Amino acid sequence: MTDKQKDLAMVRKVQAGDNRAFDLLVMKYQHKVASIVSRLVYDHHEVQDVCQETFIKAYRGLKNFRGDSAFYTWLYRIAVNTAKNHLISKSRRPTASSIDSTEAEYFESAPGLRDIADPQSELITDELKHSVKTAISNLPTELQLAITLREQSGLSYEQIAEIMECPLGTVRSRIFRAREAIEQHIQPYTSTLRTAEM
């Protein structure tokens, strides 16, 4: 049984009145939802509130879930929309984005993040990590979200299109533009790292 089929079986149990099945879905996806929400909402307490609201909306909407898409794709879409609505209600948009070194290694444009022994290279690597964070935080929200869903969550372009409610071509374009912007921003650091490795 695939993960999608297992989730659908749990959803059917919830739809039949078994609330414990929903608790299991929450436990399975709470960290992934928090990770997505924290890309848009930066206050830890607000992230928790948005996550809770996401699961409340999911629970209420579950009676209408038909299984046309994967449960987690449907849930992520709710999380993204809830986070966006939260920001609108607070009259603000994200001002920064966090990415740690393990996440940064997913970026094709950042091959130089592996450890290099000498202190100068470590300093350059730290600067590169900071540069990646800065580059992502400077992206428009839609580009931040697309690159995060692809690189951190490992979702397919089709799943991202469903979550972001936009055409597949738009997703490809957003991810390409995000990668291009990140690569351009970190290019001085990757060049320096390549030189240091020689």
URNORDA-V224703 format. One record per helix or strand of 3 or more residues. SS is the DSSP state (H for helix, E for strand). FROM is the first residue (numbers start at 0). LEN is the number of residues. If there is no record, write none. Layout:
ss = (SS/SS)
from = (FROM/FROM)
len = (LEN/LEN)
//
This chain:
ss = (H/H/H/H/H/H/H/H/H/H)
from = (2/18/43/70/100/110/118/140/156/167)
len = (13/19/21/19/4/3/19/11/8/30)
//
